[in-house]
Amino acid sequence: MTVCRGKETCGRCSEIGHNSKSCTSTPKCSNCKAEHPSYSRKCPQCVEEKEIQTIKVARNTSFAEARKIVTSRTPTVGVSYSSMASICPHCKNPASAQAETPPDNNPIPLSK
């Protein structure tokens, strides 16, 4: 007797209707859609979930709190360090190059 109401899904190619023992298709992860089996320990989703569980146990926090800690440490895709460094930390506006340049306080005129 089976109690699972879901359909059999291949852990290797993520297709419905067969299992991974007989599969010869190209691997495709059902978690992150990359080209590796769903059971791969190198899957970024698996690595993140493992880190969440580690934080949860080490700090004795809830799963939701551990997830917040891990996601706050994870860099945002498409946002570079240099683009974030150019934002003013006080007003969150892009810092202009003019505002960063110190005024010329040279009392001696330069000859041309």
Phi and psi restraints in degrees (range 20) as a CNS / XPLOR table:
assign (resid 1 and name C) (resid 2 and name N)
       (resid 2 and name CA) (resid 2 and name C) 1.0 -110.1 20.0 2
assign (resid 2 and name N) (resid 2 and name CA)
       (resid 2 and name C) (resid 3 and name N) 1.0 136.2 20.0 2
assign (resid 2 and name C) (resid 3 and name N)
       (resid 3 and name CA) (resid 3 and name C) 1.0 -106.0 20.0 2
assign (resid 3 and name N) (resid 3 and name CA)
       (resid 3 and name C) (resid 4 and name N) 1.0 -11.3 20.0 2
assign (resid 3 and name C) (resid 4 and name N)
       (resid 4 and name CA) (resid 4 and name C) 1.0 -74.5 20.0 2
assign (resid 4 and name N) (resid 4 and name CA)
       (resid 4 and name C) (resid 5 and name N) 1.0 127.1 20.0 2
assign (resid 4 and name C) (resid 5 and name N)
       (resid 5 and name CA) (resid 5 and name C) 1.0 -93.4 20.0 2
assign (resid 5 and name N) (resid 5 and name CA)
       (resid 5 and name C) (resid 6 and name N) 1.0 -6.5 20.0 2
assign (resid 5 and name C) (resid 6 and name N)
       (resid 6 and name CA) (resid 6 and name C) 1.0 -77.4 20.0 2
assign (resid 6 and name N) (resid 6 and name CA)
       (resid 6 and name C) (resid 7 and name N) 1.0 163.6 20.0 2
assign (resid 6 and name C) (resid 7 and name N)
       (resid 7 and name CA) (resid 7 and name C) 1.0 -88.9 20.0 2
assign (resid 7 and name N) (resid 7 and name CA)
       (resid 7 and name C) (resid 8 and name N) 1.0 149.2 20.0 2
assign (resid 7 and name C) (resid 8 and name N)
       (resid 8 and name CA) (resid 8 and name C) 1.0 -63.2 20.0 2
assign (resid 8 and name N) (resid 8 and name CA)
       (resid 8 and name C) (resid 9 and name N) 1.0 126.2 20.0 2
assign (resid 8 and name C) (resid 9 and name N)
       (resid 9 and name CA) (resid 9 and name C) 1.0 -122.6 20.0 2
assign (resid 9 and name N) (resid 9 and name CA)
       (resid 9 and name C) (resid 10 and name N) 1.0 135.6 20.0 2
assign (resid 9 and name C) (resid 10 and name N)
       (resid 10 and name CA) (resid 10 and name C) 1.0 -72.0 20.0 2
assign (resid 10 and name N) (resid 10 and name CA)
       (resid 10 and name C) (resid 11 and name N) 1.0 131.4 20.0 2
assign (resid 10 and name C) (resid 11 and name N)
       (resid 11 and name CA) (resid 11 and name C) 1.0 -78.6 20.0 2
assign (resid 11 and name N) (resid 11 and name CA)
       (resid 11 and name C) (resid 12 and name N) 1.0 -13.1 20.0 2
assign (resid 11 and name C) (resid 12 and name N)
       (resid 12 and name CA) (resid 12 and name C) 1.0 -90.4 20.0 2
assign (resid 12 and name N) (resid 12 and name CA)
       (resid 12 and name C) (resid 13 and name N) 1.0 -49.9 20.0 2
assign (resid 12 and name C) (resid 13 and name N)
       (resid 13 and name CA) (resid 13 and name C) 1.0 -111.1 20.0 2
assign (resid 13 and name N) (resid 13 and name CA)
       (resid 13 and name C) (resid 14 and name N) 1.0 -3.8 20.0 2
assign (resid 13 and name C) (resid 14 and name N)
       (resid 14 and name CA) (resid 14 and name C) 1.0 66.1 20.0 2
assign (resid 14 and name N) (resid 14 and name CA)
       (resid 14 and name C) (resid 15 and name N) 1.0 20.7 20.0 2
assign (resid 14 and name C) (resid 15 and name N)
       (resid 15 and name CA) (resid 15 and name C) 1.0 -96.2 20.0 2
assign (resid 15 and name N) (resid 15 and name CA)
       (resid 15 and name C) (resid 16 and name N) 1.0 151.6 20.0 2
assign (resid 15 and name C) (resid 16 and name N)
       (resid 16 and name CA) (resid 16 and name C) 1.0 -87.1 20.0 2
assign (resid 16 and name N) (resid 16 and name CA)
       (resid 16 and name C) (resid 17 and name N) 1.0 141.5 20.0 2
assign (resid 16 and name C) (resid 17 and name N)
       (resid 17 and name CA) (resid 17 and name C) 1.0 114.2 20.0 2
assign (resid 17 and name N) (resid 17 and name CA)
       (resid 17 and name C) (resid 18 and name N) 1.0 -8.2 20.0 2
assign (resid 17 and name C) (resid 18 and name N)
       (resid 18 and name CA) (resid 18 and name C) 1.0 -150.2 20.0 2
assign (resid 18 and name N) (resid 18 and name CA)
       (resid 18 and name C) (resid 19 and name N) 1.0 168.8 20.0 2
assign (resid 18 and name C) (resid 19 and name N)
       (resid 19 and name CA) (resid 19 and name C) 1.0 -106.7 20.0 2
assign (resid 19 and name N) (resid 19 and name CA)
       (resid 19 and name C) (resid 20 and name N) 1.0 173.0 20.0 2
assign (resid 19 and name C) (resid 20 and name N)
       (resid 20 and name CA) (resid 20 and name C) 1.0 -75.1 20.0 2
assign (resid 20 and name N) (resid 20 and name CA)
       (resid 20 and name C) (resid 21 and name N) 1.0 -15.8 20.0 2
assign (resid 20 and name C) (resid 21 and name N)
       (resid 21 and name CA) (resid 21 and name C) 1.0 -66.1 20.0 2
assign (resid 21 and name N) (resid 21 and name CA)
       (resid 21 and name C) (resid 22 and name N) 1.0 -36.3 20.0 2
assign (resid 21 and name C) (resid 22 and name N)
       (resid 22 and name CA) (resid 22 and name C) 1.0 -103.9 20.0 2
assign (resid 22 and name N) (resid 22 and name CA)
       (resid 22 and name C) (resid 23 and name N) 1.0 4.7 20.0 2
assign (resid 22 and name C) (resid 23 and name N)
       (resid 23 and name CA) (resid 23 and name C) 1.0 -79.4 20.0 2
assign (resid 23 and name N) (resid 23 and name CA)
       (resid 23 and name C) (resid 24 and name N) 1.0 136.6 20.0 2
assign (resid 23 and name C) (resid 24 and name N)
       (resid 24 and name CA) (resid 24 and name C) 1.0 -124.0 20.0 2
assign (resid 24 and name N) (resid 24 and name CA)
       (resid 24 and name C) (resid 25 and name N) 1.0 7.2 20.0 2
assign (resid 24 and name C) (resid 25 and name N)
       (resid 25 and name CA) (resid 25 and name C) 1.0 -73.9 20.0 2
assign (resid 25 and name N) (resid 25 and name CA)
       (resid 25 and name C) (resid 26 and name N) 1.0 168.2 20.0 2
assign (resid 25 and name C) (resid 26 and name N)
       (resid 26 and name CA) (resid 26 and name C) 1.0 -66.0 20.0 2
assign (resid 26 and name N) (resid 26 and name CA)
       (resid 26 and name C) (resid 27 and name N) 1.0 134.8 20.0 2
assign (resid 26 and name C) (resid 27 and name N)
       (resid 27 and name CA) (resid 27 and name C) 1.0 -62.5 20.0 2
assign (resid 27 and name N) (resid 27 and name CA)
       (resid 27 and name C) (resid 28 and name N) 1.0 141.1 20.0 2
assign (resid 27 and name C) (resid 28 and name N)
       (resid 28 and name CA) (resid 28 and name C) 1.0 -149.3 20.0 2
assign (resid 28 and name N) (resid 28 and name CA)
       (resid 28 and name C) (resid 29 and name N) 1.0 119.2 20.0 2
assign (resid 28 and name C) (resid 29 and name N)
       (resid 29 and name CA) (resid 29 and name C) 1.0 -72.1 20.0 2
assign (resid 29 and name N) (resid 29 and name CA)
       (resid 29 and name C) (resid 30 and name N) 1.0 133.2 20.0 2
assign (resid 29 and name C) (resid 30 and name N)
       (resid 30 and name CA) (resid 30 and name C) 1.0 -78.4 20.0 2
assign (resid 30 and name N) (resid 30 and name CA)
       (resid 30 and name C) (resid 31 and name N) 1.0 -14.0 20.0 2
assign (resid 30 and name C) (resid 31 and name N)
       (resid 31 and name CA) (resid 31 and name C) 1.0 -87.7 20.0 2
assign (resid 31 and name N) (resid 31 and name CA)
       (resid 31 and name C) (resid 32 and name N) 1.0 -49.1 20.0 2
assign (resid 31 and name C) (resid 32 and name N)
       (resid 32 and name CA) (resid 32 and name C) 1.0 -118.7 20.0 2
assign (resid 32 and name N) (resid 32 and name CA)
       (resid 32 and name C) (resid 33 and name N) 1.0 -1.3 20.0 2
assign (resid 32 and name C) (resid 33 and name N)
       (resid 33 and name CA) (resid 33 and name C) 1.0 66.7 20.0 2
assign (resid 33 and name N) (resid 33 and name CA)
       (resid 33 and name C) (resid 34 and name N) 1.0 14.9 20.0 2
assign (resid 33 and name C) (resid 34 and name N)
       (resid 34 and name CA) (resid 34 and name C) 1.0 -83.5 20.0 2
assign (resid 34 and name N) (resid 34 and name CA)
       (resid 34 and name C) (resid 35 and name N) 1.0 173.0 20.0 2
assign (resid 34 and name C) (resid 35 and name N)
       (resid 35 and name CA) (resid 35 and name C) 1.0 -89.3 20.0 2
assign (resid 35 and name N) (resid 35 and name CA)
       (resid 35 and name C) (resid 36 and name N) 1.0 68.1 20.0 2
assign (resid 35 and name C) (resid 36 and name N)
       (resid 36 and name CA) (resid 36 and name C) 1.0 -151.7 20.0 2
assign (resid 36 and name N) (resid 36 and name CA)
       (resid 36 and name C) (resid 37 and name N) 1.0 157.8 20.0 2
assign (resid 36 and name C) (resid 37 and name N)
       (resid 37 and name CA) (resid 37 and name C) 1.0 -63.2 20.0 2
assign (resid 37 and name N) (resid 37 and name CA)
       (resid 37 and name C) (resid 38 and name N) 1.0 155.9 20.0 2
assign (resid 37 and name C) (resid 38 and name N)
       (resid 38 and name CA) (resid 38 and name C) 1.0 -63.5 20.0 2
assign (resid 38 and name N) (resid 38 and name CA)
       (resid 38 and name C) (resid 39 and name N) 1.0 -24.2 20.0 2
assign (resid 38 and name C) (resid 39 and name N)
       (resid 39 and name CA) (resid 39 and name C) 1.0 -91.9 20.0 2
assign (resid 39 and name N) (resid 39 and name CA)
       (resid 39 and name C) (resid 40 and name N) 1.0 7.9 20.0 2
assign (resid 39 and name C) (resid 40 and name N)
       (resid 40 and name CA) (resid 40 and name C) 1.0 -69.0 20.0 2
assign (resid 40 and name N) (resid 40 and name CA)
       (resid 40 and name C) (resid 41 and name N) 1.0 135.1 20.0 2
assign (resid 40 and name C) (resid 41 and name N)
       (resid 41 and name CA) (resid 41 and name C) 1.0 -78.3 20.0 2
assign (resid 41 and name N) (resid 41 and name CA)
       (resid 41 and name C) (resid 42 and name N) 1.0 -8.6 20.0 2
assign (resid 41 and name C) (resid 42 and name N)
       (resid 42 and name CA) (resid 42 and name C) 1.0 -90.1 20.0 2
assign (resid 42 and name N) (resid 42 and name CA)
       (resid 42 and name C) (resid 43 and name N) 1.0 -1.6 20.0 2
assign (resid 42 and name C) (resid 43 and name N)
       (resid 43 and name CA) (resid 43 and name C) 1.0 -62.6 20.0 2
assign (resid 43 and name N) (resid 43 and name CA)
       (resid 43 and name C) (resid 44 and name N) 1.0 129.0 20.0 2
assign (resid 43 and name C) (resid 44 and name N)
       (resid 44 and name CA) (resid 44 and name C) 1.0 -57.0 20.0 2
assign (resid 44 and name N) (resid 44 and name CA)
       (resid 44 and name C) (resid 45 and name N) 1.0 -34.6 20.0 2
assign (resid 44 and name C) (resid 45 and name N)
       (resid 45 and name CA) (resid 45 and name C) 1.0 -65.7 20.0 2
assign (resid 45 and name N) (resid 45 and name CA)
       (resid 45 and name C) (resid 46 and name N) 1.0 -41.2 20.0 2
assign (resid 45 and name C) (resid 46 and name N)
       (resid 46 and name CA) (resid 46 and name C) 1.0 -66.2 20.0 2
assign (resid 46 and name N) (resid 46 and name CA)
       (resid 46 and name C) (resid 47 and name N) 1.0 -43.0 20.0 2
assign (resid 46 and name C) (resid 47 and name N)
       (resid 47 and name CA) (resid 47 and name C) 1.0 -62.0 20.0 2
assign (resid 47 and name N) (resid 47 and name CA)
       (resid 47 and name C) (resid 48 and name N) 1.0 -42.6 20.0 2
assign (resid 47 and name C) (resid 48 and name N)
       (resid 48 and name CA) (resid 48 and name C) 1.0 -65.5 20.0 2
assign (resid 48 and name N) (resid 48 and name CA)
       (resid 48 and name C) (resid 49 and name N) 1.0 -43.7 20.0 2
assign (resid 48 and name C) (resid 49 and name N)
       (resid 49 and name CA) (resid 49 and name C) 1.0 -63.4 20.0 2
assign (resid 49 and name N) (resid 49 and name CA)
       (resid 49 and name C) (resid 50 and name N) 1.0 -38.0 20.0 2
assign (resid 49 and name C) (resid 50 and name N)
       (resid 50 and name CA) (resid 50 and name C) 1.0 -65.4 20.0 2
assign (resid 50 and name N) (resid 50 and name CA)
       (resid 50 and name C) (resid 51 and name N) 1.0 -40.4 20.0 2
assign (resid 50 and name C) (resid 51 and name N)
       (resid 51 and name CA) (resid 51 and name C) 1.0 -65.0 20.0 2
assign (resid 51 and name N) (resid 51 and name CA)
       (resid 51 and name C) (resid 52 and name N) 1.0 -38.4 20.0 2
assign (resid 51 and name C) (resid 52 and name N)
       (resid 52 and name CA) (resid 52 and name C) 1.0 -62.0 20.0 2
assign (resid 52 and name N) (resid 52 and name CA)
       (resid 52 and name C) (resid 53 and name N) 1.0 -45.5 20.0 2
assign (resid 52 and name C) (resid 53 and name N)
       (resid 53 and name CA) (resid 53 and name C) 1.0 -63.4 20.0 2
assign (resid 53 and name N) (resid 53 and name CA)
       (resid 53 and name C) (resid 54 and name N) 1.0 -38.3 20.0 2
assign (resid 53 and name C) (resid 54 and name N)
       (resid 54 and name CA) (resid 54 and name C) 1.0 -63.5 20.0 2
assign (resid 54 and name N) (resid 54 and name CA)
       (resid 54 and name C) (resid 55 and name N) 1.0 -45.6 20.0 2
assign (resid 54 and name C) (resid 55 and name N)
       (resid 55 and name CA) (resid 55 and name C) 1.0 -63.6 20.0 2
assign (resid 55 and name N) (resid 55 and name CA)
       (resid 55 and name C) (resid 56 and name N) 1.0 -42.0 20.0 2
assign (resid 55 and name C) (resid 56 and name N)
       (resid 56 and name CA) (resid 56 and name C) 1.0 -58.2 20.0 2
assign (resid 56 and name N) (resid 56 and name CA)
       (resid 56 and name C) (resid 57 and name N) 1.0 -45.8 20.0 2
assign (resid 56 and name C) (resid 57 and name N)
       (resid 57 and name CA) (resid 57 and name C) 1.0 -73.9 20.0 2
assign (resid 57 and name N) (resid 57 and name CA)
       (resid 57 and name C) (resid 58 and name N) 1.0 -44.5 20.0 2
assign (resid 57 and name C) (resid 58 and name N)
       (resid 58 and name CA) (resid 58 and name C) 1.0 -65.3 20.0 2
assign (resid 58 and name N) (resid 58 and name CA)
       (resid 58 and name C) (resid 59 and name N) 1.0 -37.6 20.0 2
assign (resid 58 and name C) (resid 59 and name N)
       (resid 59 and name CA) (resid 59 and name C) 1.0 -100.7 20.0 2
assign (resid 59 and name N) (resid 59 and name CA)
       (resid 59 and name C) (resid 60 and name N) 1.0 -1.3 20.0 2
assign (resid 59 and name C) (resid 60 and name N)
       (resid 60 and name CA) (resid 60 and name C) 1.0 53.9 20.0 2
assign (resid 60 and name N) (resid 60 and name CA)
       (resid 60 and name C) (resid 61 and name N) 1.0 51.7 20.0 2
assign (resid 60 and name C) (resid 61 and name N)
       (resid 61 and name CA) (resid 61 and name C) 1.0 -116.9 20.0 2
assign (resid 61 and name N) (resid 61 and name CA)
       (resid 61 and name C) (resid 62 and name N) 1.0 174.8 20.0 2
assign (resid 61 and name C) (resid 62 and name N)
       (resid 62 and name CA) (resid 62 and name C) 1.0 -75.8 20.0 2
assign (resid 62 and name N) (resid 62 and name CA)
       (resid 62 and name C) (resid 63 and name N) 1.0 164.7 20.0 2
assign (resid 62 and name C) (resid 63 and name N)
       (resid 63 and name CA) (resid 63 and name C) 1.0 -62.8 20.0 2
assign (resid 63 and name N) (resid 63 and name CA)
       (resid 63 and name C) (resid 64 and name N) 1.0 -42.0 20.0 2
assign (resid 63 and name C) (resid 64 and name N)
       (resid 64 and name CA) (resid 64 and name C) 1.0 -61.8 20.0 2
assign (resid 64 and name N) (resid 64 and name CA)
       (resid 64 and name C) (resid 65 and name N) 1.0 -42.6 20.0 2
assign (resid 64 and name C) (resid 65 and name N)
       (resid 65 and name CA) (resid 65 and name C) 1.0 -66.9 20.0 2
assign (resid 65 and name N) (resid 65 and name CA)
       (resid 65 and name C) (resid 66 and name N) 1.0 -41.4 20.0 2
assign (resid 65 and name C) (resid 66 and name N)
       (resid 66 and name CA) (resid 66 and name C) 1.0 -63.4 20.0 2
assign (resid 66 and name N) (resid 66 and name CA)
       (resid 66 and name C) (resid 67 and name N) 1.0 -38.9 20.0 2
assign (resid 66 and name C) (resid 67 and name N)
       (resid 67 and name CA) (resid 67 and name C) 1.0 -63.0 20.0 2
assign (resid 67 and name N) (resid 67 and name CA)
       (resid 67 and name C) (resid 68 and name N) 1.0 -41.4 20.0 2
assign (resid 67 and name C) (resid 68 and name N)
       (resid 68 and name CA) (resid 68 and name C) 1.0 -61.2 20.0 2
assign (resid 68 and name N) (resid 68 and name CA)
       (resid 68 and name C) (resid 69 and name N) 1.0 -41.9 20.0 2
assign (resid 68 and name C) (resid 69 and name N)
       (resid 69 and name CA) (resid 69 and name C) 1.0 -62.7 20.0 2
assign (resid 69 and name N) (resid 69 and name CA)
       (resid 69 and name C) (resid 70 and name N) 1.0 -46.4 20.0 2
assign (resid 69 and name C) (resid 70 and name N)
       (resid 70 and name CA) (resid 70 and name C) 1.0 -67.4 20.0 2
assign (resid 70 and name N) (resid 70 and name CA)
       (resid 70 and name C) (resid 71 and name N) 1.0 -44.0 20.0 2
assign (resid 70 and name C) (resid 71 and name N)
       (resid 71 and name CA) (resid 71 and name C) 1.0 -69.6 20.0 2
assign (resid 71 and name N) (resid 71 and name CA)
       (resid 71 and name C) (resid 72 and name N) 1.0 -28.3 20.0 2
assign (resid 71 and name C) (resid 72 and name N)
       (resid 72 and name CA) (resid 72 and name C) 1.0 -71.9 20.0 2
assign (resid 72 and name N) (resid 72 and name CA)
       (resid 72 and name C) (resid 73 and name N) 1.0 -25.2 20.0 2
assign (resid 72 and name C) (resid 73 and name N)
       (resid 73 and name CA) (resid 73 and name C) 1.0 -86.5 20.0 2
assign (resid 73 and name N) (resid 73 and name CA)
       (resid 73 and name C) (resid 74 and name N) 1.0 -17.3 20.0 2
assign (resid 73 and name C) (resid 74 and name N)
       (resid 74 and name CA) (resid 74 and name C) 1.0 -81.5 20.0 2
assign (resid 74 and name N) (resid 74 and name CA)
       (resid 74 and name C) (resid 75 and name N) 1.0 129.0 20.0 2
assign (resid 74 and name C) (resid 75 and name N)
       (resid 75 and name CA) (resid 75 and name C) 1.0 -65.0 20.0 2
assign (resid 75 and name N) (resid 75 and name CA)
       (resid 75 and name C) (resid 76 and name N) 1.0 147.3 20.0 2
assign (resid 75 and name C) (resid 76 and name N)
       (resid 76 and name CA) (resid 76 and name C) 1.0 -80.3 20.0 2
assign (resid 76 and name N) (resid 76 and name CA)
       (resid 76 and name C) (resid 77 and name N) 1.0 132.0 20.0 2
assign (resid 76 and name C) (resid 77 and name N)
       (resid 77 and name CA) (resid 77 and name C) 1.0 -67.7 20.0 2
assign (resid 77 and name N) (resid 77 and name CA)
       (resid 77 and name C) (resid 78 and name N) 1.0 132.5 20.0 2
assign (resid 77 and name C) (resid 78 and name N)
       (resid 78 and name CA) (resid 78 and name C) 1.0 90.1 20.0 2
assign (resid 78 and name N) (resid 78 and name CA)
       (resid 78 and name C) (resid 79 and name N) 1.0 -2.7 20.0 2
assign (resid 78 and name C) (resid 79 and name N)
       (resid 79 and name CA) (resid 79 and name C) 1.0 -115.3 20.0 2
assign (resid 79 and name N) (resid 79 and name CA)
       (resid 79 and name C) (resid 80 and name N) 1.0 115.4 20.0 2
assign (resid 79 and name C) (resid 80 and name N)
       (resid 80 and name CA) (resid 80 and name C) 1.0 -88.7 20.0 2
assign (resid 80 and name N) (resid 80 and name CA)
       (resid 80 and name C) (resid 81 and name N) 1.0 162.5 20.0 2
assign (resid 80 and name C) (resid 81 and name N)
       (resid 81 and name CA) (resid 81 and name C) 1.0 -62.8 20.0 2
assign (resid 81 and name N) (resid 81 and name CA)
       (resid 81 and name C) (resid 82 and name N) 1.0 -42.3 20.0 2
assign (resid 81 and name C) (resid 82 and name N)
       (resid 82 and name CA) (resid 82 and name C) 1.0 -65.2 20.0 2
assign (resid 82 and name N) (resid 82 and name CA)
       (resid 82 and name C) (resid 83 and name N) 1.0 -34.7 20.0 2
assign (resid 82 and name C) (resid 83 and name N)
       (resid 83 and name CA) (resid 83 and name C) 1.0 -70.1 20.0 2
assign (resid 83 and name N) (resid 83 and name CA)
       (resid 83 and name C) (resid 84 and name N) 1.0 -33.8 20.0 2
assign (resid 83 and name C) (resid 84 and name N)
       (resid 84 and name CA) (resid 84 and name C) 1.0 -74.9 20.0 2
assign (resid 84 and name N) (resid 84 and name CA)
       (resid 84 and name C) (resid 85 and name N) 1.0 -32.3 20.0 2
assign (resid 84 and name C) (resid 85 and name N)
       (resid 85 and name CA) (resid 85 and name C) 1.0 -70.4 20.0 2
assign (resid 85 and name N) (resid 85 and name CA)
       (resid 85 and name C) (resid 86 and name N) 1.0 -22.4 20.0 2
assign (resid 85 and name C) (resid 86 and name N)
       (resid 86 and name CA) (resid 86 and name C) 1.0 -86.3 20.0 2
assign (resid 86 and name N) (resid 86 and name CA)
       (resid 86 and name C) (resid 87 and name N) 1.0 1.7 20.0 2
assign (resid 86 and name C) (resid 87 and name N)
       (resid 87 and name CA) (resid 87 and name C) 1.0 -95.6 20.0 2
assign (resid 87 and name N) (resid 87 and name CA)
       (resid 87 and name C) (resid 88 and name N) 1.0 132.1 20.0 2
assign (resid 87 and name C) (resid 88 and name N)
       (resid 88 and name CA) (resid 88 and name C) 1.0 -64.4 20.0 2
assign (resid 88 and name N) (resid 88 and name CA)
       (resid 88 and name C) (resid 89 and name N) 1.0 124.6 20.0 2
assign (resid 88 and name C) (resid 89 and name N)
       (resid 89 and name CA) (resid 89 and name C) 1.0 -68.6 20.0 2
assign (resid 89 and name N) (resid 89 and name CA)
       (resid 89 and name C) (resid 90 and name N) 1.0 -19.5 20.0 2
assign (resid 89 and name C) (resid 90 and name N)
       (resid 90 and name CA) (resid 90 and name C) 1.0 -87.1 20.0 2
assign (resid 90 and name N) (resid 90 and name CA)
       (resid 90 and name C) (resid 91 and name N) 1.0 -45.4 20.0 2
assign (resid 90 and name C) (resid 91 and name N)
       (resid 91 and name CA) (resid 91 and name C) 1.0 -111.2 20.0 2
assign (resid 91 and name N) (resid 91 and name CA)
       (resid 91 and name C) (resid 92 and name N) 1.0 -3.4 20.0 2
assign (resid 91 and name C) (resid 92 and name N)
       (resid 92 and name CA) (resid 92 and name C) 1.0 64.5 20.0 2
assign (resid 92 and name N) (resid 92 and name CA)
       (resid 92 and name C) (resid 93 and name N) 1.0 15.9 20.0 2
assign (resid 92 and name C) (resid 93 and name N)
       (resid 93 and name CA) (resid 93 and name C) 1.0 -94.4 20.0 2
assign (resid 93 and name N) (resid 93 and name CA)
       (resid 93 and name C) (resid 94 and name N) 1.0 152.1 20.0 2
assign (resid 93 and name C) (resid 94 and name N)
       (resid 94 and name CA) (resid 94 and name C) 1.0 -61.4 20.0 2
assign (resid 94 and name N) (resid 94 and name CA)
       (resid 94 and name C) (resid 95 and name N) 1.0 131.5 20.0 2
assign (resid 94 and name C) (resid 95 and name N)
       (resid 95 and name CA) (resid 95 and name C) 1.0 -77.1 20.0 2
assign (resid 95 and name N) (resid 95 and name CA)
       (resid 95 and name C) (resid 96 and name N) 1.0 131.0 20.0 2
assign (resid 95 and name C) (resid 96 and name N)
       (resid 96 and name CA) (resid 96 and name C) 1.0 -86.6 20.0 2
assign (resid 96 and name N) (resid 96 and name CA)
       (resid 96 and name C) (resid 97 and name N) 1.0 152.6 20.0 2
assign (resid 96 and name C) (resid 97 and name N)
       (resid 97 and name CA) (resid 97 and name C) 1.0 -65.9 20.0 2
assign (resid 97 and name N) (resid 97 and name CA)
       (resid 97 and name C) (resid 98 and name N) 1.0 -29.8 20.0 2
assign (resid 97 and name C) (resid 98 and name N)
       (resid 98 and name CA) (resid 98 and name C) 1.0 -67.0 20.0 2
assign (resid 98 and name N) (resid 98 and name CA)
       (resid 98 and name C) (resid 99 and name N) 1.0 -40.1 20.0 2
assign (resid 98 and name C) (resid 99 and name N)
       (resid 99 and name CA) (resid 99 and name C) 1.0 -69.2 20.0 2
assign (resid 99 and name N) (resid 99 and name CA)
       (resid 99 and name C) (resid 100 and name N) 1.0 -27.7 20.0 2
assign (resid 99 and name C) (resid 100 and name N)
       (resid 100 and name CA) (resid 100 and name C) 1.0 -82.8 20.0 2
assign (resid 100 and name N) (resid 100 and name CA)
       (resid 100 and name C) (resid 101 and name N) 1.0 -18.9 20.0 2
assign (resid 100 and name C) (resid 101 and name N)
       (resid 101 and name CA) (resid 101 and name C) 1.0 -79.9 20.0 2
assign (resid 101 and name N) (resid 101 and name CA)
       (resid 101 and name C) (resid 102 and name N) 1.0 124.7 20.0 2
assign (resid 101 and name C) (resid 102 and name N)
       (resid 102 and name CA) (resid 102 and name C) 1.0 -71.3 20.0 2
assign (resid 102 and name N) (resid 102 and name CA)
       (resid 102 and name C) (resid 103 and name N) 1.0 150.7 20.0 2
assign (resid 102 and name C) (resid 103 and name N)
       (resid 103 and name CA) (resid 103 and name C) 1.0 -66.6 20.0 2
assign (resid 103 and name N) (resid 103 and name CA)
       (resid 103 and name C) (resid 104 and name N) 1.0 154.6 20.0 2
assign (resid 103 and name C) (resid 104 and name N)
       (resid 104 and name CA) (resid 104 and name C) 1.0 -82.1 20.0 2
assign (resid 104 and name N) (resid 104 and name CA)
       (resid 104 and name C) (resid 105 and name N) 1.0 106.3 20.0 2
assign (resid 104 and name C) (resid 105 and name N)
       (resid 105 and name CA) (resid 105 and name C) 1.0 -102.4 20.0 2
assign (resid 105 and name N) (resid 105 and name CA)
       (resid 105 and name C) (resid 106 and name N) 1.0 27.1 20.0 2
assign (resid 105 and name C) (resid 106 and name N)
       (resid 106 and name CA) (resid 106 and name C) 1.0 -80.1 20.0 2
assign (resid 106 and name N) (resid 106 and name CA)
       (resid 106 and name C) (resid 107 and name N) 1.0 111.8 20.0 2
assign (resid 106 and name C) (resid 107 and name N)
       (resid 107 and name CA) (resid 107 and name C) 1.0 -74.9 20.0 2
assign (resid 107 and name N) (resid 107 and name CA)
       (resid 107 and name C) (resid 108 and name N) 1.0 -18.5 20.0 2
assign (resid 107 and name C) (resid 108 and name N)
       (resid 108 and name CA) (resid 108 and name C) 1.0 -93.3 20.0 2
assign (resid 108 and name N) (resid 108 and name CA)
       (resid 108 and name C) (resid 109 and name N) 1.0 121.3 20.0 2
assign (resid 108 and name C) (resid 109 and name N)
       (resid 109 and name CA) (resid 109 and name C) 1.0 -69.2 20.0 2
assign (resid 109 and name N) (resid 109 and name CA)
       (resid 109 and name C) (resid 110 and name N) 1.0 139.5 20.0 2
assign (resid 109 and name C) (resid 110 and name N)
       (resid 110 and name CA) (resid 110 and name C) 1.0 -83.4 20.0 2
assign (resid 110 and name N) (resid 110 and name CA)
       (resid 110 and name C) (resid 111 and name N) 1.0 136.6 20.0 2
assign (resid 110 and name C) (resid 111 and name N)
       (resid 111 and name CA) (resid 111 and name C) 1.0 -86.7 20.0 2
assign (resid 111 and name N) (resid 111 and name CA)
       (resid 111 and name C) (resid 112 and name N) 1.0 147.9 20.0 2
